Amino acid sequence: MKKAVDQKLITQGICSGNRQIFSQFFMHTNKKVYYQCLQFGLDHEDAEEVVQEVYLTIWRKRNELKTEFSLDAYLYKIAQSFIFKSFRRKAYQIAYENFKKSEVFNSSDQITQILEYQELDSFLQELIDEMPAKRKEIFKLSRQHHLSHAEIAERLNISIRTVEGQIHKAIKYLKGRLIESEV
């Protein structure tokens, strides 16, 4: 009974903004909160940070304290909340660090892929430029300007079969040269 009366008086003192009572409450209970943090697996620094957050929260929300509820239970509940928040923060930091590492790795892979693509594209342009003029023109209209065979035939005033034949020869030529150069 005495403990309940004492807690009620402490709660009333804290609610009224009595710094001396709050300071005594802190001195009497902070080690319990600290060890609770350690039991949950927090390191020394994180445990001290949680202790500060807990008592700062109690002081800020002192007007919301209810004298009929257990101050110890309230203290435990707030501490537990901050402990879990600390774990979430750590998990986010680890996830972010892993993300940053993967981004650096991925970005270097992407740069390599871009360089390889540019090298291959440059080589293909050289091969296309080596083709006979008419075949080169038909191939570029098809692959670079995305015209249909019928559109190319109409534009160049040739038959669709001629367009198809020239594109076939161009692709066969490019494949052969790429295989020769082992790209």
Disulfide bonds with the S-S distance in Angstrom:
none
